[in-house]
Amino acid sequence: QVQLVESGGGLVQAGGSLRLSCAASGRTFSSYAVGWFRQAPGKEREFLGAINWSGGITYYTNSVKGRFTVSRDKAKNTVALQMNALKPEDTAVYYCAAGEYIPTMSKAEGYKYWGQGTQVTVSS
């Protein structure tokens, strides 16, 4: 069993940056893939990026590649999402998720554990 908690969300102006963190308890990330997703009201859940914990290999959707970066901190057992050059259309609730041996890292249905989400609002 894994419990995930996101933090770092808030209000930021367009062009600014935020760094989100996903902390795990119960079990470590050692054998997991950890992904970041977001969902705006009335919209489908959208994959952003993911990382394989042991190998550090990352994967991103094209819409955020170059602006968003996923990284891991093994000492703190956390995964971060660094977001730069933020746009108003980035406004959403952001979630981290984890699972073992996920066949397709961009598919939400492959992740077993989810955090409660953190709100990110980007002003025009």
C-alpha positions as CSV (number, residue, x, y, z in Angstrom):
1,Q,0.0,0.0,0.0
2,V,1.3,3.5,-1.0
3,Q,-0.1,6.9,0.1
4,L,0.8,9.9,-2.1
5,V,0.6,13.6,-1.2
6,E,1.1,16.4,-3.7
7,S,2.3,19.9,-2.6
8,G,3.5,23.1,-4.2
9,G,0.4,24.3,-6.1
10,G,-0.8,27.8,-6.0
11,L,-1.4,31.0,-8.0
12,V,1.2,32.1,-10.5
13,Q,1.3,34.7,-13.3
14,A,1.7,33.7,-16.9
15,G,5.4,33.0,-17.8
16,G,6.2,32.1,-14.2
17,S,7.3,28.8,-12.6
18,L,6.1,26.3,-10.0
19,R,7.7,23.2,-8.6
20,L,5.3,20.4,-7.4
21,S,6.4,17.6,-5.1
22,C,4.9,14.1,-4.6
23,A,5.8,12.4,-1.4
24,A,5.2,8.7,-0.7
25,S,4.5,6.8,2.5
26,G,3.9,3.2,3.3
27,R,6.3,1.9,0.6
28,T,9.2,3.3,-1.3
29,F,9.2,4.1,-5.0
30,S,12.1,1.6,-5.7
31,S,10.2,-0.6,-8.2
32,Y,7.6,1.9,-9.4
33,A,6.8,4.3,-12.2
34,V,5.6,7.7,-11.0
35,G,3.5,9.9,-13.3
36,W,2.0,13.4,-13.3
37,F,-1.4,14.1,-14.6
38,R,-3.8,17.1,-14.6
39,Q,-7.5,17.7,-15.0
40,A,-9.4,20.9,-15.6
41,P,-13.1,21.2,-15.0
42,G,-15.1,19.5,-17.7
43,K,-12.0,18.1,-19.3
44,E,-10.5,14.6,-19.4
45,R,-7.5,13.7,-17.3
46,E,-4.3,14.5,-19.2
47,F,-0.9,12.8,-18.9
48,L,2.1,15.1,-18.5
49,G,5.2,13.1,-17.7
50,A,6.5,10.1,-15.8
51,I,9.7,8.6,-14.5
52,N,11.0,5.1,-13.8
53,W,12.2,5.3,-10.2
54,S,15.1,2.8,-10.4
55,G,16.5,3.8,-13.8
56,G,15.5,7.5,-13.9
57,I,14.2,7.3,-17.4
58,T,11.6,10.0,-18.2
59,Y,8.8,10.3,-20.7
60,Y,6.7,13.4,-21.6
61,T,3.7,14.3,-23.6
62,N,4.6,16.6,-26.5
63,S,2.4,19.4,-25.3
64,V,4.6,20.1,-22.3
65,K,8.0,18.8,-23.4
66,G,10.6,21.5,-23.0
67,R,8.6,23.3,-20.3
68,F,8.0,20.6,-17.7
69,T,10.6,18.3,-16.1
70,V,10.0,15.2,-13.9
71,S,12.8,14.3,-11.5
72,R,13.3,12.1,-8.5
73,D,15.1,12.6,-5.1
74,K,16.0,9.2,-3.7
75,A,17.1,10.6,-0.4
76,K,13.7,12.2,0.3
77,N,11.6,9.6,-1.5
78,T,9.9,12.2,-3.6
79,V,9.2,13.0,-7.2
80,A,9.0,16.6,-8.5
81,L,7.4,18.3,-11.4
82,Q,9.2,21.5,-12.4
83,M,6.9,23.7,-14.5
84,N,8.3,26.7,-16.4
85,A,6.8,29.2,-18.8
86,L,3.4,28.6,-17.4
87,K,0.3,29.5,-19.5
88,P,-3.3,30.2,-18.4
89,E,-4.3,26.9,-20.2
90,D,-2.1,25.1,-17.7
91,T,-4.7,25.8,-14.9
92,A,-5.9,22.5,-13.5
93,V,-5.7,20.2,-10.6
94,Y,-2.4,18.3,-10.7
95,Y,-2.1,14.7,-9.5
96,C,0.8,12.3,-9.0
97,A,0.3,8.6,-9.4
98,A,2.4,5.4,-8.9
99,G,2.3,1.8,-9.9
100,E,4.5,-1.2,-10.7
101,Y,5.3,-2.5,-14.2
102,I,3.0,-0.1,-16.0
103,P,2.7,-1.2,-19.7
104,T,2.0,2.3,-21.0
105,M,3.2,5.1,-18.8
106,S,0.9,7.7,-20.4
107,K,-2.3,5.7,-19.6
108,A,-4.0,6.7,-16.3
109,E,-5.7,3.3,-15.9
110,G,-2.3,1.7,-15.4
111,Y,-1.6,3.5,-12.2
112,K,-2.9,2.0,-8.9
113,Y,-2.1,4.7,-6.4
114,W,-3.1,8.4,-6.6
115,G,-2.7,11.5,-4.6
116,Q,-5.5,13.9,-3.7
117,G,-4.4,16.6,-6.2
118,T,-3.1,20.2,-5.8
119,Q,-4.6,23.2,-7.6
120,V,-2.5,25.2,-10.0
121,T,-3.9,28.5,-11.3
122,V,-2.1,30.6,-13.9
123,S,-3.3,34.2,-14.3
124,S,-3.5,36.0,-17.7
